[in-house]
Every structure is written in structure tokens, then in C-alpha cells.
């Protein structure tokens, strides 16, 4: 069981916690942030926090694209 560093929720991360050998749930999400190197203290986020982060990044990307078109 992993703990989300953003909100404190417990969740399963196949990369950290191990599992059935299948890919982690996050591999089905759109890429949003680079995968951290293994020598950092960065950990996984829960599904809700990662989804929110992806939505925020996408909104920022759309806003920046709109600004450059004006």
C-alpha cells in the first residue's frame, strides 16, 4: 500500500507495492509529468491527484496555446 504525498490517501501502486505482474493503473493515464529518477524522494500520487494534475496541466496548455494565437 502506498500513500499519496499530495493528499495522504492510501492506494495501490504496482510499481512500488508490487502486484500481479501487470502494469500500474497509472500507465493508462495520459503522460503528464516525467517519470522521476530512482534516486529522488519523489513518490506516486493517488488516482484522484494524478487525474487532477493532468487536468490542470491540460488546461494550462490550452490557455498557453490560446494566448499565443492572439
N, C-alpha and C positions, 0 to 999 in steps of 0.2 A: 504494500500500500504506500502510495506517495502522498505528500501534502503539497498543495499549491502554494507557492511563495507569494502569490498575489492576494489570495482571499482566505487561505487556510483550509480549504476544503480537502477532504481525503478523496483520492481517485486512484484508479489503476493505470499504471504506465508500463506497457510491455517492455520498453527499452530499459527501464530502471528496475522494475519489480520482477521481471521475467514473466513467463506465461506459457501459453500453449505452443510457442514457437512461431506464431503468426505475427504479422506486423502490428504495431501500436495503432490505436484508434486515430492518432494524430496524422498518420500518413494519408488518411482520406480527406484531410483538410487542405485547402489551398495553401501554398507556401506563403509565409508572411514574414518570417524572421530567419536569419541564417542559423543553422544548427551550431550551437556553441561547441568550442573545442572541449575536450575532456579534462583539460587542466584548469578549468574555471569553476566557480562556485554557482554557476547557473543551473537551474533545475527546470523541470517541466511545469507547465501550467495545466490546470484542470480544463476539461472541455469548455465550460462556460467562459472562463477567462480567455482562452485561446480564441474562441469564436468572437468574443467582443473585441479583442485586439485586432483580429483580421478585419472585422467590420470597420473599426476606426481607421486602420491603415488604408483600406479601400476608399473610405470617404475622403481622407486626406489626399490620396492620389487623384481622385476625381476632381476635388477642389483645385488642386495644383494644375491639372490639365485644363480646367475651365479658365483659370487665371491666365495661363499662357496663350489661350486662344483669343483673349480680349485685347 
